[in-house]
């Protein structure tokens, strides 16, 4: 496993809710990342508790996360070490009440 893949694995294991995104929860740098943060907020996730990794500040992570998850786009959500999906998957899951269950939050 490369150093980058090892770093990503450690990040994924270190937080219950982790979002690889462009920018951060307070200042998303793309619409999809912004939507992902809004979906998590709607699920009751406090942005203070949300760990984010800004892929724009680390090119190795930006490319490496796509290999790690075998998913071509960013943002990418991990909950308790498991890959959940990107913004579109998050939205679909939220609308069905599934994302709230994954996050351990009551469905709205």
Secondary structure, DSSP 8 states (H G I E B T S, - for coil): --HHHHHHHHHHHH-SEEEEESEETTEESSHHHHHHHHHHHHTT--TTT-EEEEGGG-HHHHHHHHHHHT--SS-EEEETTEEEE-HHHHHHHHHHTHHHHHTT----
